[in-house]
Amino acid sequence: MVIKKRKQISIRGIVGVENVAELKKGFNRHLHFTLVKDRNIATPRDYYFALAHTVRDHLVGRWIRTQQFYYETDPKRVYYLSLEFYMGRTLQNTMINLGLQNACDEAIYQVSLNLIQDLEEMEEDAGLGNGGLGRLAACFLDSMATLGLAAYGYGIRYEYGIFNQKIKEGWQVEEADDWLRHGNPWEKARPEYMLPVHYYGRVEESKEGARWVDTQVVLAMPYDTPIPGYMNNTVNTMRLWSARAPNDFNLKDFNVGDYIQAVLDRNLAENISRVLYPNDNFFEGKELRLKQEYFVVAATLQDIIRRFKISKKGSSGPVSFDSFPEKVAIQLNDTHPAMAIPELMRVFVDVEKLDWDTAWAITKRTFAYTNHTVLPEALERWPVGLLETLLPRHLQIIYRINQGHLDGIRALFPGDLDRIRRMSLIEEDGGKRVNMAHLCIVGSHAVNGVAEIHSNIIKNDVFRDFSELEPDKFQNKTNGITPRRWLLLCNPGLAELIAEAIGEEYVKDLSQLQKLNELVKDDAFIRDVSNVKQDNKVKFSQYLEKEYKVNINLSSMFDVHVKRIHEYKRQLLNCLHIITMYNRIKKNPKAPFVPRTVIIGGKAAPGYHMAKKIIKLITAVGHVVNKDPVVGSKLKVIYLENYRVSLAEKVIPATDLSEQISTAGTEASGTGNMKFMLNGALTIGTMDGANVEMAEEVGEENMFIFGMRVEDVAEMDVQGYDAVTYYNNIPELKQAVDQIQGGFFSPKQPELFKDITNMLFNHDRFKVFADYEGYIKCQEKVSQLYQNPKEWTQMAIKNIAASGKFSSDRTITDYATEVWGVEPTDLKIPPPNEPRKALEETARVLTEK
C-alpha cells in the first residue's frame, strides 16, 4: 500500500525535528500503555487513542498554565450556559489549534502508519446537540479561547447524544448514540468538585426566612474538556455535569424495604444526564427535561460562586457580593438554562442572606439572554403545577419576581390590564404556565437576537411590549462560525491557497479575506480555486460511491440542502424542484440540461411525524429518479444518512450550491449558510436570517435570492394564503403535487403521502406553494451561470472574500465588549516549557493594561 502524506500547510504548524521526535516518543509510549506489545495486533482504535493521548499531553501543560494565569490575574469570567454543545470530533481541531498538525502527520508517517486521516475517522462525534444552537456554542468556545477570554462552557455530559439516524426503506430509524462506549480521551473527571442538586421537598417559613427542606438529592459530577485557542497557548475549560445517585439514595427505608430495588432505583437519579432530548425548535414539557435544565443550572451556579469566593479569600469579614457582576458574566443560550435566574436569587436570599432588592439588582446585572427562535411551538412554557412539585421554592421566587415586574408595569400603564396579561411571567390561558422567555428578559441586563432581521422581529413583534419598556436592553449579535474548524480543518486546500495569496493572518482576523477581491479577475487564482473545489468534489464523491453505491457525475452541480428536517426549513420546496427537473427531463430527454447531484440530509425529531414523512418522500422521489434510464447521469438524488458535524466537514467543501430556503421571518440566523459561503459555495436563498446580511456583504447580485420578504409574508397572513390558487395556476406545480398525491412515487401505497399534500393545501404555515414559481425561476438562473465555470468561480471568490463578518471571533468580540464588559486580548500565555517567571510577567502586563 502506498502511504501518502497530507499537504504541508504552515498555518497548521511547523514540522520541526524536535517536535516530530517528541511526538513519536509519546505515541510509542501511549501505544505501549494500551498493552499492545506487538504492533501487528494493534487495532486502528489503539492507534487513535495513542495519538489522542499524545496530543493531549501537549494540551495539559498549557491548560494548567491558563488556569494559573486566571487565578493570578483574577479577570472577569464569562460563563456560557447551554443545554447543548455540539462539539463533533476533537483530535484534528486540537492539532490545528496547537500548531501540531504537520508535526503529527510527519510523526505518524515516520512510524509507517497509514494516513493520519484514517485515525481521525476512528473518533466518535461528541453529538451533545441537535443542530445550530449547540454547534454555535461549540464555535463560541473556540473563539473565546482564541480571543484570550477567561471563559467557561457549562452543560450536561449526556451519556447518549443525538441519535444515530439510519434510513431503512426510505424511513428514518433512530439508534442510540453510545458515544462513550470506547471511552473519551479528551475529558477529565473531577470528583473533588462534585456538588449536590436538590429536587422536590417543601418550603418552610421561619424568622430567618424561607428554607427548602425534605428534598431529594442528586450529585453532579463534573467532567472537564480542554478548549484550546488558536496558537495562543490559552486552554479554557468546558465543564459538563453527569448525574450520580448519592450512596444513601432510597436506602433510608432499607430495614423495612427492598435493598435490591433501592440500589436499582439509583438509575432514576442518574437518568437525568442519560440522554439529550432530540427536539430542535420544539418545546416538550416533560419533567425529565425540567430536571435536566435545573441540574445544569444548580451545579454551575454553586461552582461559579465557589470560584468567586476563592478570588475574595484575602478580604476580611463575610464575602461581599457587591462586585459579583464586575467579576461574573453569565450568558443564557436560549431559555433552557433560565432557571439560573431564580436559582441565583435563591442562593443570594436564602443561603447568603442578601436582602431581596440587593440580590435582584446583582442578578439582573449578571445575566444576559440570547433568543434563538420566534416559532411559538419552540418557546418554553412550564406548567406551574410541575414547578410547584419539582422546585417549590423557585416557583415562589418566580411569583415574587413577577409581582415586582407587574407593579412596575401598573405604575407606568395604570389600568392597562391587557398589557399586564401580555407581559406577565405567568400565562393564565389553558392552565397556568411560566413563560421562560419573559423570565429571561426581566432577569437580564441584555437580550439579543442572532441576526439583524431576527433581532428586529424580536423587538418589533414577539417581545414588543418589553422593548418599548427598555429599548436599550435589546441588541443584535449576528451569529458566526469558527474559521479554524470550518476552513482550516475541513478545507485545507482552500485554506492553503488563501494563505499563499494574502498571508496567514486571516485565520485570526477573517475580515482580511476582503483582500481576495483583488484576485477576482486573476486567471491563475480562479483556476486554483476551481481546482480545489473539484478536488473536494472528487473526494466527497468517492465517499458517496463507497457509502451509497451510486455513480456520481463529477461534472454535475453539487446542490446541497443539509440541516434539521422541519417544515419551516422547506425541504419540501426543494423536493418539488427535484420533481419538476425530473418531469422536464422526461418530457424532453434531448433538451440541454445542466446535470445536478442533489444532496439532502438531516435528522427529524423522533416524534415529528410530518418531518419523518418528508424524509420518506425525498427518498421515494430519489428512488424513482435514480433508477430511470432516461434521466441517467443528468440528475441524481442522494439522502445523506446521519448528518452530523464530521459529515458536514466532508460535504460543505464539496458543495457548489447551498440551499437556504426557509420562509422569510422563520430562521433566526442559520450558520450552515455561513459555512458554505466561506468554503466557496454559492447560495440560493430567501431574505431570511443571516442570508440578509450575507447579501449586504457580498451584494445581492452575487447570490440567488428569491421569494417573499418578511413584509410580504405578514401581508399574506392578513389577507390569507390560498394554496389552491397557486396549484391551479402553475401547471408544473400541479403536475408535481398530483404525482405525490396520486402515488407516482409510492405505487404500492398510493395514499402514503396524503398527510403531506393535505398539509400543503390546507394548513401550510410556511407557504411552500407561494414561493414555488420564484424558486424554480431562480434555479434556472443558477443552471445558466453554472454553464460558465469562470463566472461561477469568480462569484464564489467574491463570496469567500465577503464572509469575514461571519467569523465567530467577530461575534464573540461584540458580546465581550457590548454585553459582558470584557476585552479580548492577543497576549500569548507563555508555554509550559518557559519558566514560571514568564507567566508572572505576562500576568503583570495584563494587570497593568
N, C-alpha and C positions, 0 to 999 in steps of 0.2 A: 504494500500500500504506500502511495506517495504521500509524504507528510508536507502539507503546505503551511507556510507562516502567514499570519494576518499582516496586512499592510502596517508599516510603522508610521504612526502619526505623533508628532511631537506634543500635541495637546493632550495626548494620553500618557505623557511622562517620558523621561529619559531612560534608556535601557541601562547603561552603566554596568560595568563588570561586577562591582561590589554588590549592587542591587540584585543582579541575577544570581550570584554565588550565594548570597544570603537567603534568597527565596528558595533556591534549590535545596539548601541545607534544611530550611524549615519544612519544606514539602516532604523531604525524605524522612525527617523526624516524625512528622504527623502521620505519614503513611505507616511508619513502624508502630506508632501508638494505636493504630486501628487493628493491631495484631495481625497485620498482613506481612508475614515474614518472606513470602515468596511472591514477587511481583506478578508472576504468571497467573496467580489465582485472585489477584485484586480485581474487584469489580469497578465499573465506571463510577459507581456511587462512592466507593472507597477513595478513589482519586479526587472526586468532587470535594468530599469532606476534608481530605488532606490539604487541598488548595484553599478551601474556605477558611480553615483554621490558620493556615499560613498567612493569608491576607488579614485575618482578624488580629493576629499578633501585631501587625503594623498599626492597627487601629487603637489597640488598648492603651498604649502609652500616651497617644495623643488625647484619648478620651479622658484619662486620669488628669493629664495636664490641663485640659479645658476646664474640668470641674474645679481643680485647684485655683485656676485663674479667676473663675467666677467667685469662688469663696473669698479670695483676697481682694478683689475689686468691688464686690457686692453691687453689681449693676442691677438696674430694674429688670425683673424677669418677666418673660412673656409665656403664658400658659395657653396652649391651643387645645381646647376640649372638643373631642369629636367621638361619636359612636363608631366611626369608620375611618380606617387608614388603609387605603388600597395600595399596598407597597409594591406588589409584584416581586421580582427577584432582586437579590441584594448583591451578589458576588461581583458582577461586572460593574455595577454602579459604584461600588466601593473601590474597585481597582482604578476606575477613571478618576474619582474624586481625590484619591491619594496619589495619583500620578504613577501608578504601578502597572497599568495595563500592558505597556510594551515590555517591561521587565518580566512580568508574569508570562507573557507569550514566549519570550526567549527562554525562560527557565523551563517551562513545560516542553518546549521544542527540544531543549538540550537533554532532558531525561527521556527523550524518544517516545513521547506520547503523541496521540493524535491531536488534532486541532483543539485548542482550548474551548472553542465554541461547543464541542461535544460535552465537555464537563459542565459548562454553563447550562446546557439543556437538562442536566440531571436535577437542577434545583426546582423545588416546588414554588409556585407563586404564593406569596402571602396574600391571600384573597380576602382580606378583612374589610371589604367594602363592596358596595353594589355597583357603583358607577362614578359619575362625575364628582359628587360630593366627597367621596372617600379618596379618589385619586387626587383631587385638589389638595386635600390635607397632606398627602404624601409629597406633592410638589412643593407645598409651602414649607414643610420641614427641611427639604433640601435647600431652599432659598434662605431660610432663616439661619441655617448653619453657614452657608456661603457668605452671607452678609454679616457674620460675626455677632448675631444677636444671641443673648442668653435666653434661649427658648426651649420649651419642653412640649412634646406632644403627649397627651394623656388620653387613653382609650381602654378598650377591653381586648384581652387576649382570647379571642374566640377559639375554641377547640376545633370547630368546624367553620370554615369561611363560606364564601358564596358558593353555592352548589356547583358541581361539575355538570355541564349540560351535555347530554347525548341526544342525537337526533336519530330516532328509530322509526322507520317507515314514515318519515316526514314529521313526526311529532316530537316535541321536546320531552325528554325524560330526565328527571333530576337524580343525581347521585351525590352522596355525602362527600364533602371535600375534607378528607382526613389529612390535612397538610402537615401535621406534626408527626405522622407515623414513623418517619425516619429520623426524627429529631430536628432541631433548628440550631445550626451552629452560630447564629448571629445574636441570640438572646442570652441574657444572664439573669437567672433567678435571684431575687433579693429578699430572702425570707426574713432578714433582720428588719425590714421595713413593712412587714405585714401589719395590716390595720383592720379593726372591726367595723362592720357596717350593720346598722340596725334596721329592722322592719317590724311592722305590726305594733302591738302594745297599745298603751293608752297614755293620756296626758293627765298628770296630777298637778293641781294648782296648789301653791303654798305661798307663804310670805316672801320667800326668796325668789319666787317666780315659777314659771312652768317647768315641769320635769317630765320627760318622756320615759316611761317605765314599762317593765314586763315585756321587753322587746325580744325578738328572735335575732340572734347574731350570726352573721356570715363573715368570714375572714376574706380580706382582699390581699392576695399575694402578688407583689409586683415583679414583672419581668422587664428588664431594660434592654433596649436595642440601640446601638450607637448610630448616630446620624452624622456622617462626615460632610463638612463643607468642601467646596472645590478648591483644592490646592492651598488651603489657608491654615491647616493643622487644627482647625476648630472641629470638635466632635461633640455634638449635642446628644440629648437623650430622648428617646420615645419610651415612655413607661406605660405598659399595658397591664391591666389588673386581671387576675384569674381568681375565681371564687373557690374557697375552701371551707368545708364544714369544720367548726370547732370540735375538739375531741369529745366534749360532753354533749354534742348535738343529739337531741332526742333521747338521751340516756338518763335523764332525771327520773323517768318512770321505770328504770331498769328492774327494780326489785319486784314490781307488780306487772311488768310488761314483757315484751318480746325483744330480747337483746339483739337477735339476728336482724329483726325488722328495723330496729333502731339504727343499726350500722348501715343497712341497705338504704335507709332514708337519708343518709348523708348526701346521696345523689340529688335530693330535692334542692339542697343549698347550692351544690356545685353546678347544677343546671343553669345557673344564672349566666355563666360565661361559656356555656356549651356551644351555642350556635348563633351566627349572625342572622338577623331577620332579613329575608331576601326581597324586601319591598323597596322599590325605588319610586319616589313621588307618590307614595300611598301610605296613609296612616291606618294602622291596625291596632285598635285599642286593647291589647292583650296585657294581662297582669305581668307576665314574664318580661315583656318589653319595658314596662314601667320599672320593674325591679332592676333591669339592666341599666336603665337611664340613671336611676338613683345610685346604683352601685358605683359607677364610674365617678359620679359627682362627689359622693360622700368620702370615698377613699382619696380622691385627688385633693379636695379641699383640706383634709387633715394633713396631707403631705405638704401642700403649699404653706399652711400655717406653721408647720414644724420648721420648714426651711426659713420662713420669715423670722421666727423666734430665735433660730440659731444666729441669724445675722444681727440680732439685737442683744446677744448674750453678754456684751460688755457693759450694758447700761444697768443702772441700779433701780431697784423697785420693780413693780409689776410692769409687764410689757405693755407699751402704748401702741395702739393700732392706728394712731393718727396718720402715720406715714405709710400705711398699708398701700394706698393707691399710688404712692410715689415709687413703690418697690415691686408692685404686683399688677400685671395686666392680664385679664382672663378674657379670651375670645371664645364665644359660643358658636360652634359650627352648626348652624340651624338651631331649631328649638329642642333637639334631642337631649342636650345637657342643661335644659332650662331649670331643672330642679336645683341647680347650683345656686340660684338666687335665694330661694327660701332656706336652703341649707346653710349658706354663709350667714344669713340673718339668724338662724337658729344657733349656730356656733357663737356668734358675737353676743347675742342677747342671753341665751340660756347657759352657755358654758363660760364665756369670757366676761359676762355681766356688764356689757355696754348698755347704755340706755338706747331705746328704740331709734330715736331721731339721729343720734350719732352713728349707730350701726347702719341705718338706711343710707345716710349720706356717703359713708365709706363704700358700701356695697355698690351703689349706683356709679361711683367714680371708678370702680374696679372692673366692672363688666362691660363688654361690648358684644353686639349680636349681629351675626350675618344671616340674612334671609336668603334662601336658595330656591324658592318656588312660589308661584302665585296660584297654582292649581288648588282649588278648595279642598279636594279629597286628600291632599298631602298635608294640610295644616293639622297640627296635633291639638286635640281637644280631649282631655282626660276626664272621665266621669268623676264627679265629686264623691260618689259612694265608694269607688275604688281607692281614691286617695285617703278617704276617711278611715278605711280598713288598713291600708298598707303603710301610710305615712300621716298619721293623725295630727302630729304637731305641725307638719308642713302645711297641711290644709288650714289650720288656724292662722299660720303666718301669712299664707296667701290671702285669706279673708281680711286680715288687718292691712296688708299692702293695698288691697283693693279699696278698703274703706278710705284710707288716706288719699288714694288716687281719685276716687269719685268725689270726695269732699272738695278737692281742688277743682274738679270739673263743675260741680254745682256752684261754687263761688264765682267761676268765670262765666258760666252759662246758666243762670238761675231759671228753673222751670223747663229746661230743655231735656225732657225725660228720654226722648228718642236718642239723643246724643249719649246720655248716660248708659242707656242699654247697649248702644253700639260699642262704647269704649270700655265697658266693664270687663274685668278679667274673668268673670263668671257669666257664662251664657245660660239663659233660662229655657230657651226653646227646646222642646223634646228632651227634657231631663237636664239637670244641672251639670255643666261641664266647665273645666278650666281651660281657657284659651291660652295656650302656651306662648304663642307669638305676642299676645298682648302683655303677658308677664315679662317676656324678654325686653320688649320696648320700654315698659315702665321701669324695669330694674337695671337698665343700661344707660351709659352716657353717650353711646354712639350706636347707630343702626345703619347697616349698609346692604345694598343690593350688589349683584355681582356682574352687572354690565349696565351701561348708561340707560338703555331702554328699560331694563328691569327695575333699576332704581327709581326711574321716573314713574313707572306703573305703581310701585310701592307707595311713593309719596303722593301721587295724584289720585290713586284709586283704592288699593287694598287697605292702606293704613292712612288714608287722607286725614281723618279726624286727629290722629296723633301728630302728623307732620304739620298740620295747621297750628297745633298747640306748641310744638317745639321744633320749628323748621330746621334749626341748626344741628339737631341731633341726627338728621338723616343725611347720609353720604352715599357716594358710589365708589366701589372698588372693583374695577373690571378684573375678572379672573386672569390667570396666566399659567404657563406651563414651564417646567424646568428644562432649559436647553441641554443640560447635561444628559438626562435620560432620553429626551425626545429629539436629540440631534446627534450628539457625540456617540452615545451608546447605540442607538438604533440605526443610524445612517452614517457610519464612519467615512464612507466615500465622499459624501457631500460635505461633511464636517471638514475633511482634509482639503477638499477643493476650495472651500470658503477661506480656510486658514491661509492657503497659498496665495489667495487673491487679495485679502485685506488684513492679514495678520491674525494672531491668536486671541487678541483681547476681547473679541466679540463674545467669547464663552461666558465672560462675567459682565459684559455690557452689550446686550443683544441689539441695542439701538445702532451699534456700529454696522449692522447689516445694510443700513442705508447706502453704504459705500458701494454696494453691488449694483446700484442704479447706473454707475459709470460704466458697467460692463454689459449692459443690456444689448448693446449693438456689437459687442466683441465676438466675432465668429468663433474664435477658438474657445472662449468661455461657454458660449451657447452649446457648442459641440460637446464640451466636457460635462456640462450639466445634463445634457440629453443622454450621454453615455452612462453616467451614474444612475440615472433613472432606469435605463434599460437593464443595467446590471442588476439592480434591485428587483426588477420585474422577472428577470431570468431566475434569480434566487428564489423568489416567492412562488413562481410557477412550478419550480421543482418541488417545493413543499406541497403545493396543491396537488400535483400529479401523484406524489407519494401518498398523501392522506386520502384523496378523493377519487383516485384512479380516473382522472379526466385529462384530456389533451388540451393544453392551453395555447391559444393563438397569441404568440408574443407580439404580433403587430397590432393586436386589438387594444382598445382603450380599457384600462382597468378602472371601472366605475364602482366605487366603494361606498357602502352605507352600513357603518358599524356603530352600534350604540344599543342601549337597552331598548327592548321592544315595548312600545307604548303607542296608543292611538295618537297622542299629540305629536309624536315624532314622525308620524305619517309614512311608515314603511309601506302602507297600502298605496300611497300615491306613486311610489317607486314601482310597486308591483303592477299597477295599471300601465305605467310606461313600458315595462317589460312586455306585457301582453300586447300593447299597441305596436311595439317594434316587431314582435313575432308575427302579428297579423299583417303588417306591411311586407315583411319578407315573404310570407305565404301568398299574399295577393300578387306580388310581382317579384319572383325569385331572381330575375335577371337584372333588376334595377340596382344601381350602385348603392352600397350600404357600408357605412363605417363600422367595422366589427367592434363588438364590445364583449368584455367579460364582466358581468355584473356580479359583484360580491356583496352579499348581505350577511350580517352577523349580529348576534346579541342575544341576551337571555331575557326571558319573560318571567315575571314573578310567578311562583308555582300556583298561586290561587287566582291568577288573572286570566280568565277563560278566553277573553277576546284576543289578548296578546298571543296566547298559545295557538289559537285558530289562525292568526295572521302568519305565524311561522309555518303552520301546515299548508296554508295557501301558497306561500312563497316556494316551499319545497315541491309542492304539486305542480306549480307552473314550471319550475325548473326541470322537473322530470319530463314534462311534455316537450319543452323547448330543446333540452339537451339530447333527446332521443330522435328528434325529427331530422331525417336526412336532407330535407330541403333547406333547412337552416344551416346545417353543417357547422363550420367554424366561425360563421358570422356573429352568432350570439350564443353565449354560454351563461348559465345562471348557477352560482355556487352559494350554498348556505354554509357560512363558516361556523363550525361547531365549537362550542365552549369558548366564545370570545372572552379574552382576559388581557391583562397588561402585557404578558410575554407574547401573546399573539398580535396585539396592537403594534408592538415593536417590529414585527415582521411585515404586516400588511401596509402600515402607513407609509414607509419609504417607497413602496412599490406602486402607490396609488397615482393615477392620472387625474381622476375626477372625484372630488369629495362631495357627498350628498348631505346637505344641512337644511332640511326642507320642512321643519316644524311650522305650524300655523303661527303667524305673527302674533307676538304677545304671550306665547306659552313657554318657550325655552328661556330660562333665566339668563343663561350665558352660553353654555356649551364650552368645552375645552378641546374636544376632538377636532373641531373646526380649526383651532389654532395649530394643533399638531400637524394636520395635513398641510396647512399653509406653509409652515416652517420647512416642511420636507418637500416642497415643490409641487404639490398638487394644486389644481385649480378647483374653485368652489362653485357649485350650483346651489343656490340657497335663497331663502326668503329674508326679508328685512326683520330678522328676529335675533334676540340675544346678542352675542358679540359679533355676529355677522355684520351688524350695522357699523360697528367700529372698524371691522376689517375693511369694509367698503370705504370708510372715511380714510383709512391709512393708505390703501393701495389704489383707490379710485374705483367707482362702480363699474367703469368700463373694463376693468381687469378682473371682474368676477362675473358670474352668470346669475344675475338677480332676477327673480320673477315673483309674481303673486301679490296677494293683498298685503297692504301695510296695516299697522295696528288700528289706524283710524277707519280703514275700510272694514275690518273685522267688527269693530264697535258699531259702525253704521249698519252692517248686515244683522248684527244681533238685535238692533232696534227694529229694523224692517222685517226681519225674519229670513231664514235661509231655506230656500226651496230646492232640495237636491233633484227632484224630478224634472224641473225645468232644464237644468244642465244636462241631465240624462237624455231628455228628448231632443235637445238642440245640438248635441255634439255626437255625430254618428260613430266616431271611433271609441268614444267613451261608452256609448250604448252597447256597441259590439263587445267590448271587453267585459262590461258588467254582466251582459247576457250570458257570456261564456262561463263566468264564475257561478252565476246562479242557475245556469242550465246544466251544470255537471260536466262541462267540456274538460275541466281539469280534474274531475273526480267521477269518471264514468260509472264506477262500481257503486258510488254513493252520491247520486245527483244532488241530494239535499245537504251535502256536507257543509257547504259554505253559506247556507241561508242566514245564519246569525250575522255574518259579515255584511251581506248585501242588505239585510233588514236594518242593520245599524246605519249603513251608508245612506239609505233612503230616508229613514225616519228619526234617528237621533244621533247624528254625527256632529258632535260639539266642535270638531276640528275641520269641518268644511272641505273635505277632500275634493269633491267634485268642483267646487268654486275655483280651485287653483289648477285644475287638471289642464285646461287649454293653455294657460300661460306656461305651465311646466313643460308640456310637450313642445311648444314653440321654442322655449329656451333650450331644451335638449337638442333641438335641430341646429341651433347656433353652436352648441358645444361640438357636435359632429362635424360641422362645417370647419371650425377652427382646427380640429384635430387633424384634418387633412393637410394642414400646413404646419409641419413639425417645427420649423424655425420660429414662426409666430407664436405657436403654443409654448415653446420653451422660453421665449422672451417674456411672455406673460407670467410664466412660472417664476422666472428670476425676479420680476417686479414684485411678485407675492412674497418671495423669500425676503427680499430687501425691505418689505413693509411690515414684516412680522415682529420687529423688535419690541413694539409696545406690549406684546403678549407674552413676555417673559414673566414668570412668577417672581423674579428678582424685582421687577418694577412694581408688581402688586404688593409685595411684602414691604418694600421701601415706603409705599404710600400708607399701608397700615401702620408701619412703625412710626412715621413722622406725624400722621394725622389722627391716629386713634390711640396708639399705645404710649406715645410720648418717649420713644427711644430712638437712637440714631444708629444706622448701620455703620460699620467700621471696616476698613480694609487692613487694619492691624493684623499681622500674622503672629499667632501664638508660637513661641519657639518650640521646635520639635523635641521629643523626649531625649535625644542624644546630646542636646545642649545643656549646659549646667543650669541649676535652679536659679542662679543669679539672673540669667537671661529672662526667665519668666517674671521675676520680681521687677526687672527693669521695664518690661512691657506693661506690667500692671501699673507701675508708676506713671508711665507715659499716658496710659488711658485715663487714669485717675485725674491727672493734671488737665487733660483735654476736657 
